[in-house]
Amino acid sequence: MGDPARTRIGVAIDIPEPWGTMLTRRRAEAGDPQAAWTPAHVTLLGPTEVDTDALPAVEKHLEAVAAAQPPFTVHLRGTGTFRPVTEVVFVSLAMGISECELLAEAITRSEDIRRDSRFPYHPHVTVAQDVAPEALDAVFDDLAGFSCRFPVPSFTLFSHGGEGPWRPRRDFPLGG
């Protein structure tokens, strides 16, 4: 088990129904084991270890970040890939990119969140990762015509205890 003085958190925008279930199911069909633990989402802060004692301060920071950003709309459309850098296929954001970038940047301004990312932030919805090349190609082609729009009224703080699914801790409404 992990260090009780540390908690693994993440911050994300859930993909609403019916699209969330559909995209998560397609990820599972590709053979991606993460589909069982991680529902479809747009990451704002990837898995990050924080001091457990700092969680109240992190939540207060997230309240302020959420209050400063009005609700917005996300339009998911088509597929993209990070290949050959990483074996990932994703659904692209056609609208809502700037808002996600602003939120992600503001979230990491907390002194309690130390995030060293190997890659620049790029909002997306992962639909296959680290599976056979044929499975990546199939998901890329199958979802190339995918399109949906939805309002984003909030984002969610998740935590992970080292096994099982990520658990929602708290939603943060946008615009105060």
C-alpha positions, 0 to 999 in steps of 0.5 A, a space after each residue: 500500500 502507498 504512503 498514508 502521508 501522500 494521496 494520489 489525486 487527479 482533476 478531470 472533466 467527466 464526459 456526460 452520457 451517453 457519450 462517456 459510457 460509449 467512449 469507455 466501452 470502445 476503450 475496453 473493446 480495444 483491450 485497454 485495461 485502464 478502461 475498467 478503472 478510468 471512465 472517459 474524461 478530459 484530464 486537467 491534472 494527471 495523476 499527482 501525489 500530494 501531501 494528505 495534510 494538504 488536501 484541504 488547501 488543494 480543495 480551497 485552491 480548486 474552488 478559487 480556480 473554478 470560481 474564476 472560470 465561467 462554464 463553457 462548452 466542449 465539442 469533441 470531434 474526430 480522432 488524433 494520436 500521439 504516436 510515435 511518441 506514445 501509443 495513444 489514440 484520442 478523441 480531439 477537442 474541437 471546442 473548449 481547448 483554451 478553457 481546458 488549457 487555462 484551467 490546467 495551468 491555474 490548477 498547477 499554480 498551487 504550491 501543494 501541487 508539484 507536477 513534472 509532466 514529460 509532455 506539454 498539456 494537450 486536452 483530449 479524451 484517451 480512447 486507447 493506450 498501450 495496446 496492439 498497433 492494430 487495435 490503435 488503428 481500429 479505434 482511430 478509424 472507428 471514432 474518426 467521425 465521432 462528434 458530440 457537444 456538451 456543457 461543462 458546468 464543473 470539474 471533479 477532483 478524484 483520488 486513487 488509493 493504489 488499486 481499483 477505480 479512481 474515486 470522485 472526491 468533490 465537484 467544483 462548479 465553474 463560475 462560483 
